[in-house]
Amino acid sequence: MPAPAPTRIIANGRVWTGAAGPVAALAIAEQHGRIVAVGALQDIQSRYPQAIVLDAGGRLVTPGLIDCHTHIVHAGNRAPEIERRLAGESYQSIAHSGGGILSTVKATRVASLQELIDGALPRVDALLAEGVTTLEIKSGYGLDLDTELRMLQAARAIGTVRPLSVATTYLGAHAVPPEYADDPATYVLRLCTEFIPAVAASGLADAFDAYCETVAFTPPAVTRIFQVAAVHGLRVKLHADQLSNMHGAFLAARAQALSADHLEYTDEGGVEAMAIMGTVAVLLPGAFYFMREQQRPPVALLRRAGVPMAVATDCNPGTSPLTSILMAMNLAAVEFGLSTEECLAGVTRVAARALGLQATSGTIEPGQWCDLAIWNVAQPAELVYNLGARPLHSRLWHGQPDP
């Protein structure tokens, strides 16, 4: 007897699987949203003769793209800050004067759940139009329990009103709230004893994130917070070494973090620690570009040590108002020196690993979700090369094409 028919076969595609090998003429069979076979069309059709065939028309097919670092749920914007930055004022100075993260906190605290959802959806839709099928969304612009939970609820809701997978991250240690400006230790205490346990119990967060920097939290505070997050079953991630070398990459690796993100000032010891512990480097060239930074992440060290490098938009209102994953890939190549292969792996296979989702997402293999992007291009390099283009032909999420 023939095997039960899958929902469909994606045929006549030039497939970059992200798992092994170059682009090849392959067919993909899916059933119940999962990939069940990848191979020659004739072989797959003989196994599944009743399948519906979707003709890719000779187009490039890749795994659906994954944006593994965003702050896409927030209220307000920080457009006035660009004028201050263009005039030469530093990020640290703007933050200390009440701008930066805390200005977004003020706007987000008074926004309703629906306002947060409605505000985020245009940004989300821009990423879907570029082939994104999985999106990480952080909280971190509430810094009080009620607003943080509301942000995480908004993130979960986005995954129900749009065809994509959403991974949520509780960024409870993003900045010291204004009401604790003179007593950050008390905020850390409440974060550890009240907020993290409550968020973990809510089931709204898949991971916990912190910002280890001179304008945010110290390494001892982050270490303590990470220990509490781990006790409550939350995997950890870290904004590390963006503006200075506080040895955040080393701290992240020691905490067995999924990823360390930014890394402009990471030293060789931090890279070695990440390599040993398998911590993913998430590169965020949008923030580097927008903040007019000069210090680049140590890409050569990361590459030589075998640290996997993901690429993400860091979509946020202040330092990377970027809603283009393809632009992030271009910037990673032009500004940081990644190859086109590294860029594409960085928004598929490696990005999945940065979210702990490599068992189900990021490659085209049997057992994975059938999340695909079909492109009007001849070769993968065009996804990096065509600055400002929108080459997506169609997108499938869990086997279902967009209407």
C-alpha positions as CSV (number, residue, x, y, z in Angstrom):
1,M,0.0,0.0,0.0
2,P,1.2,3.5,-0.7
3,A,2.0,5.7,2.3
4,P,-0.7,8.2,3.2
5,A,-0.6,11.2,0.9
6,P,1.1,14.3,2.2
7,T,-0.7,17.7,1.9
8,R,1.6,18.6,-0.9
9,I,4.8,18.2,-2.8
10,I,6.9,21.3,-3.6
11,A,8.4,20.4,-7.0
12,N,10.7,21.9,-9.5
13,G,12.6,24.0,-7.0
14,R,16.4,24.7,-6.8
15,V,16.7,23.9,-3.1
16,W,19.3,25.2,-0.6
17,T,18.5,22.9,2.3
18,G,20.8,24.6,4.9
19,A,21.8,21.2,6.1
20,A,24.4,20.0,3.6
21,G,25.5,20.6,0.1
22,P,25.0,23.3,-2.5
23,V,21.8,24.2,-4.3
24,A,20.2,21.2,-6.0
25,A,17.1,20.2,-7.9
26,L,15.0,18.6,-5.2
27,A,11.4,18.1,-4.4
28,I,10.0,18.4,-0.9
29,A,7.1,16.5,0.5
30,E,5.1,17.7,3.5
31,Q,2.5,16.1,5.7
32,H,0.6,17.8,8.6
33,G,3.0,20.7,8.3
34,R,6.2,18.7,8.6
35,I,8.7,17.7,5.9
36,V,8.5,14.0,5.3
37,A,10.8,13.6,2.3
38,V,13.4,15.5,0.3
39,G,14.7,14.1,-2.9
40,A,14.1,13.5,-6.6
41,L,10.6,14.4,-7.7
42,Q,10.0,11.0,-9.5
43,D,10.9,9.1,-6.3
44,I,8.7,11.3,-4.1
45,Q,5.7,11.2,-6.4
46,S,6.0,7.4,-6.6
47,R,5.8,7.3,-2.8
48,Y,3.0,9.8,-2.6
49,P,1.0,9.5,-5.8
50,Q,-2.1,11.4,-4.5
51,A,-0.2,14.5,-3.3
52,I,-1.0,18.0,-4.5
53,V,1.9,19.4,-6.4
54,L,3.1,23.0,-5.9
55,D,5.4,24.0,-8.8
56,A,8.2,26.2,-7.7
57,G,8.9,27.1,-11.3
58,G,12.7,26.6,-11.1
59,R,13.0,29.2,-8.3
60,L,15.4,29.1,-5.4
61,V,13.8,27.5,-2.3
62,T,15.3,28.0,1.1
63,P,14.2,27.4,4.7
64,G,11.9,30.1,5.9
65,L,14.0,32.9,7.4
66,I,14.4,33.3,11.2
67,D,14.8,36.7,12.9
68,C,16.3,35.6,16.2
69,H,16.7,39.0,18.0
70,T,13.9,41.6,17.9
71,H,12.3,44.1,20.2
72,I,9.4,44.5,17.8
73,V,6.7,45.0,20.4
74,H,6.8,48.5,21.9
75,A,5.0,51.8,21.9
76,G,6.2,55.2,20.6
77,N,9.3,55.9,18.7
78,R,12.6,57.6,19.3
79,A,13.0,59.5,16.0
80,P,14.2,62.7,17.7
81,E,17.2,60.9,19.1
82,I,18.8,60.4,15.6
83,E,19.2,64.2,15.4
84,R,21.1,64.2,18.7
85,R,23.2,61.3,17.6
86,L,24.0,62.9,14.3
87,A,25.1,66.0,16.2
88,G,27.7,63.8,18.0
89,E,25.9,62.9,21.2
90,S,26.7,59.4,22.5
91,Y,24.1,56.7,23.2
92,Q,25.3,56.7,26.8
93,S,24.7,60.5,27.1
94,I,21.2,60.2,25.6
95,A,20.4,57.4,28.0
96,H,21.6,59.3,31.1
97,S,19.5,62.3,30.1
98,G,16.3,60.3,30.2
99,G,16.2,59.1,26.5
100,G,17.1,55.7,25.2
101,I,15.4,52.7,26.6
102,L,13.6,54.6,29.4
103,S,11.8,56.9,27.0
104,T,10.3,53.8,25.3
105,V,9.5,52.4,28.7
106,K,7.4,55.5,29.5
107,A,5.4,55.1,26.3
108,T,5.0,51.3,26.6
109,R,3.7,51.3,30.2
110,V,0.6,53.3,29.2
111,A,-0.1,51.3,26.0
112,S,-2.9,48.7,26.0
113,L,-2.5,45.1,24.9
114,Q,-4.3,45.8,21.6
115,E,-2.3,49.0,21.0
116,L,0.9,47.0,21.4
117,I,-0.3,44.3,19.0
118,D,-1.6,46.8,16.4
119,G,1.7,48.8,16.6
120,A,3.8,45.8,16.1
121,L,1.9,44.2,13.2
122,P,3.2,46.5,10.4
123,R,6.8,45.7,11.5
124,V,6.0,42.0,11.6
125,D,4.3,42.2,8.2
126,A,7.5,43.8,6.7
127,L,9.5,40.8,7.8
128,L,7.0,38.3,6.6
129,A,7.2,39.9,3.1
130,E,10.9,39.0,3.2
131,G,10.4,35.3,3.9
132,V,10.5,35.3,7.7
133,T,8.6,32.3,9.2
134,T,10.0,32.4,12.8
135,L,10.4,35.5,14.9
136,E,11.9,36.1,18.3
137,I,10.2,38.9,20.3
138,K,11.6,40.3,23.5
139,S,9.8,42.2,26.2
140,G,11.9,44.7,28.2
141,Y,10.2,48.0,27.7
142,G,8.0,47.7,30.8
143,L,10.4,46.9,33.6
144,D,7.4,46.3,35.8
145,L,5.6,43.0,36.0
146,D,2.3,44.1,34.6
147,T,3.7,45.7,31.5
148,E,6.2,43.0,30.9
149,L,3.5,40.4,31.0
150,R,1.4,42.5,28.6
151,M,4.2,42.7,26.2
152,L,4.7,39.0,26.3
153,Q,0.9,38.5,25.8
154,A,1.2,40.8,22.7
155,A,4.0,38.7,21.4
156,R,2.1,35.5,21.8
157,A,-1.0,37.0,20.2
158,I,1.1,38.0,17.1
159,G,1.7,34.3,16.6
160,T,-2.0,33.7,16.4
161,V,-3.0,36.5,14.0
162,R,-0.1,36.0,11.6
163,P,1.2,32.7,10.0
164,L,4.5,32.5,11.8
165,S,6.2,30.9,14.8
166,V,7.0,33.3,17.7
167,A,9.6,32.7,20.3
168,T,9.2,34.9,23.3
169,T,11.9,36.3,25.6
170,Y,11.5,38.0,28.9
171,L,14.1,40.8,28.8
172,G,13.6,41.7,32.5
173,A,17.1,43.1,32.9
174,H,17.1,45.5,30.0
175,A,17.6,48.7,32.0
176,V,17.2,49.8,35.6
177,P,13.6,51.2,35.9
178,P,13.5,55.0,36.7
179,E,11.8,54.3,40.0
180,Y,14.9,52.3,41.0
181,A,17.5,54.7,39.6
182,D,19.0,55.3,43.1
183,D,18.6,51.7,44.2
184,P,19.2,49.2,41.4
185,A,20.0,46.4,43.9
186,T,16.4,46.5,45.1
187,Y,15.2,46.0,41.5
188,V,17.6,43.1,41.0
189,L,16.2,41.6,44.2
190,R,12.6,42.0,43.1
191,L,13.5,40.6,39.7
192,C,14.9,37.5,41.3
193,T,12.3,37.0,44.0
194,E,9.1,38.2,42.3
195,F,9.2,39.0,38.6
196,I,11.1,36.0,37.2
197,P,9.0,33.4,39.2
198,A,5.8,35.1,38.1
199,V,6.8,35.3,34.4
200,A,8.0,31.7,34.4
201,A,4.7,30.6,36.0
202,S,2.7,32.5,33.4
203,G,4.1,30.3,30.6
204,L,4.5,33.4,28.4
205,A,8.3,33.3,28.1
206,D,10.5,30.8,26.4
207,A,13.7,32.4,27.5
208,F,15.2,35.2,29.6
209,D,17.5,37.9,28.4
210,A,19.7,40.6,30.1
211,Y,21.8,43.6,29.0
212,C,25.3,43.5,30.6
213,E,26.7,47.0,30.0
214,T,27.8,50.1,31.8
215,V,24.4,51.7,31.2
216,A,22.5,48.6,32.3
217,F,23.5,45.7,34.6
218,T,26.8,44.6,36.0
219,P,28.3,41.1,35.5
220,P,27.7,40.1,39.2
221,A,24.0,41.2,38.9
222,V,23.5,39.3,35.6
223,T,25.2,36.2,37.0
224,R,22.8,36.2,39.9
225,I,19.7,36.9,37.7
226,F,20.7,34.1,35.3
227,Q,21.0,31.6,38.2
228,V,17.4,32.4,39.2
229,A,16.1,32.2,35.6
230,A,17.7,28.8,35.2
231,V,16.1,27.6,38.5
232,H,12.7,28.6,37.0
233,G,13.3,26.7,33.7
234,L,14.2,29.6,31.4
235,R,17.1,29.4,29.0
236,V,19.2,32.5,28.9
237,K,20.5,34.9,26.3
238,L,22.7,38.0,26.8
239,H,23.2,41.4,25.2
240,A,27.0,41.3,25.6
241,D,30.0,43.5,25.0
242,Q,28.1,46.0,22.7
243,L,29.6,49.3,24.0
244,S,32.5,48.0,26.1
245,N,34.2,44.8,27.1
246,M,32.5,43.7,30.3
247,H,33.4,40.1,29.5
248,G,29.7,39.5,28.7
249,A,30.5,36.8,26.2
250,F,32.5,34.8,28.8
251,L,29.6,35.3,31.3
252,A,27.1,34.1,28.7
253,A,29.1,31.0,27.9
254,R,29.6,30.2,31.6
255,A,25.8,30.4,32.1
256,Q,25.3,28.0,29.1
257,A,23.4,30.7,27.3
258,L,21.7,30.0,24.0
259,S,23.4,33.1,22.5
260,A,25.5,36.2,23.2
261,D,24.4,39.1,21.1
262,H,26.2,42.2,19.7
263,L,29.8,41.3,20.7
264,E,31.5,44.3,19.3
265,Y,34.0,44.4,22.2
266,T,34.3,40.7,22.9
267,D,37.9,39.5,23.4
268,E,39.6,36.3,22.5
269,G,38.8,34.8,25.9
270,G,35.1,35.4,25.4
271,V,35.2,33.8,21.9
272,E,37.1,30.8,23.2
273,A,34.5,30.3,26.0
274,M,31.6,30.5,23.5
275,A,33.3,27.9,21.3
276,I,33.7,25.5,24.2
277,M,30.2,25.9,25.5
278,G,28.5,26.1,22.1
279,T,27.0,29.5,22.6
280,V,25.8,31.1,19.4
281,A,27.1,34.6,18.4
282,V,24.2,36.7,17.2
283,L,25.5,39.6,15.1
284,L,23.3,42.8,14.9
285,P,24.7,45.0,12.1
286,G,21.6,47.2,12.1
287,A,22.6,48.6,15.5
288,F,26.2,48.9,14.5
289,Y,25.2,50.9,11.4
290,F,22.5,53.1,13.0
291,M,24.7,54.0,16.0
292,R,27.6,54.8,13.7
293,E,29.9,52.5,15.7
294,Q,33.5,51.8,14.7
295,Q,34.3,48.7,16.6
296,R,33.2,45.6,14.7
297,P,32.5,42.1,16.3
298,P,35.6,39.8,16.1
299,V,34.2,37.9,13.1
300,A,37.6,36.4,12.2
301,L,38.1,35.1,15.8
302,L,34.6,33.7,15.9
303,R,35.1,32.0,12.5
304,R,38.4,30.5,13.4
305,A,37.1,29.2,16.8
306,G,34.1,27.6,15.1
307,V,31.5,29.8,16.9
308,P,28.3,29.7,14.9
309,M,27.2,33.2,13.8
310,A,23.5,34.2,13.5
311,V,22.3,37.4,11.9
312,A,19.2,39.4,13.1
313,T,17.6,42.7,12.7
314,D,17.5,43.8,16.4
315,C,14.4,45.7,15.3
316,N,13.8,48.2,18.1
317,P,12.7,51.9,18.3
318,G,16.0,53.4,19.3
319,T,19.2,51.8,18.0
320,S,18.1,49.6,15.1
321,P,14.7,50.6,13.6
322,L,15.2,47.9,11.0
323,T,12.4,45.8,9.6
324,S,14.3,44.1,6.8
325,I,16.1,40.8,7.4
326,L,17.6,41.0,3.9
327,M,19.1,44.4,4.7
328,A,20.5,42.8,7.9
329,M,22.2,40.1,5.8
330,N,23.6,42.8,3.4
331,L,25.0,44.8,6.3
332,A,26.5,41.6,7.9
333,A,28.3,41.0,4.6
334,V,29.4,44.6,3.8
335,E,30.1,45.8,7.3
336,F,31.2,42.7,9.1
337,G,32.7,40.6,6.3
338,L,30.5,37.5,6.4
339,S,30.3,35.4,3.3
340,T,26.9,35.1,1.5
341,E,26.8,31.5,2.7
342,E,27.4,32.6,6.3
343,C,24.6,35.3,6.0
344,L,22.0,32.8,4.7
345,A,23.0,30.2,7.4
346,G,22.9,33.0,9.9
347,V,19.2,33.6,9.3
348,T,18.2,30.0,9.0
349,R,20.2,27.1,10.5
350,V,22.2,29.1,13.0
351,A,19.3,31.4,14.0
352,A,17.3,28.4,14.9
353,R,20.1,27.2,17.1
354,A,20.2,30.7,18.8
355,L,16.6,30.1,19.8
356,G,17.0,26.4,20.8
357,L,14.8,25.4,17.8
358,Q,17.3,23.6,15.7
359,A,15.4,20.3,16.1
360,T,12.4,21.6,14.3
361,S,13.4,24.7,12.2
362,G,16.1,26.2,10.1
363,T,16.8,23.5,7.6
364,I,15.0,21.5,4.9
365,E,15.1,18.0,6.2
366,P,12.6,15.3,7.1
367,G,11.1,15.9,10.5
368,Q,11.5,19.7,10.3
369,W,8.5,22.1,10.0
370,C,7.8,22.8,6.4
371,D,8.7,26.4,6.6
372,L,9.9,27.6,3.2
373,A,10.7,30.7,1.3
374,I,10.5,30.6,-2.5
375,W,12.5,33.3,-4.2
376,N,12.6,35.0,-7.6
377,V,16.4,34.8,-7.8
378,A,18.9,32.5,-9.4
379,Q,21.3,32.0,-6.6
380,P,21.5,32.5,-2.8
381,A,24.0,35.4,-3.2
382,E,21.3,37.5,-4.7
383,L,19.5,37.6,-1.3
384,V,22.5,39.4,0.1
385,Y,23.5,41.4,-3.0
386,N,20.2,43.0,-4.0
387,L,20.0,45.9,-1.6
388,G,16.5,47.1,-1.0
389,A,14.9,44.4,-3.3
390,R,11.9,42.3,-2.3
391,P,12.6,39.1,-4.2
392,L,10.2,36.8,-2.3
393,H,7.8,34.9,-4.6
394,S,5.9,33.0,-1.9
395,R,6.2,31.6,1.6
396,L,5.0,28.5,3.4
397,W,4.6,28.2,7.1
398,H,4.0,24.7,8.5
399,G,3.2,23.6,5.0
400,Q,0.6,26.2,4.2
401,P,1.2,28.8,1.5
402,D,0.3,32.4,2.2
403,P,-2.9,33.3,0.4
